[in-house]
Each structure stands twice: as structure tokens, then as C-alpha cells.
């Protein structure tokens, strides 16, 4: 059984309150994924290689051997 089959079975047994909570969760997850997608697309955009002062690159230090 795939996850989608399992989810479909669970949805058939949900109370209206559980459905509201599931919808709220899915909307929040969707908003998060859209924001992450936009963030990743901004990183790929031309000029994204320039230093951004609000998000500076972390300083890399090596330890002496």
C-alpha cells in the first residue's frame, strides 16, 4: 500500500475537526514549500553570486594540525 492509499483511507475516517486541522497543516506546508522554492530560485538568479550583506557567507577557518 502506498502512502497516498493510506492517506485516502485515513481521510475517509476523519472528523470535521480533524479535516480542518489537516487542511490547516497542508496550507502551512504548502506556504513553506513555496517560500523555500522562491528562496532557492533567488539563489540561482543572475547576480546571486554577489555578496549579500544581510546574509554574509560564513567565515571558514582551518584548525592547525
Order of alpha helices (4+ residues) and beta strands (2+ residues): alpha-alpha
